[in-house]
């Protein structure tokens, strides 16, 4: 499945004011890198692939739209799949995006 182009455009809009954002095809989706680290991606599986502080994973997956991202049968700590669709408000989307941006900026320059 290809990533959602409309979602990618919404991510571009959400990240327009952020310095140093780079787009990069990755993992079958379109990733948005911040300070050299993946912050958020329009996932090839639909929705978002989001990088977050691994210590926050448990709290964040209490949201019914969020689940641990699974790669090759393994749950990845600090990586979430978030089911965001066209009905999600800009505020809802931005809340998730800014979590990914904040975590990417907390990491050493990549």
Buried (B, 14 or more C-beta within 10 A) or exposed (E): EEBBEEBBEBBBEBBEEBEEBEBEEBBEBBBBBBBEBBBBBBBBBBBBBBBBBEEEBEEBBEBEBBBBBEEEEEEBEBBBBBBBEEEBEEEBBBEBBBBBBEBBBEBEEE
